[in-house]
């Protein structure tokens, strides 16, 4: 396996339109095809770090945000999946990542 790690952003934080903070990491090839990795309960964005070598070798860029209340993302009382989808859409928009197809 050839290791070609072009990019590893351990932590970035953006401010969402609603004023909350959203932390995320990016692993893999800088110009790679973007892949969104959403961690499960009791995890963080850093769970995706185990895939950094594979992602780089395959020409992929893994974008992995922290859910509200995890890592450095602002907690939300009574959060729901629709709000999380809005957060993800805003993150991808700020990163200039558009839907294919």
Order of alpha helices (4+ residues) and beta strands (2+ residues): beta-beta-beta-alpha-beta-alpha
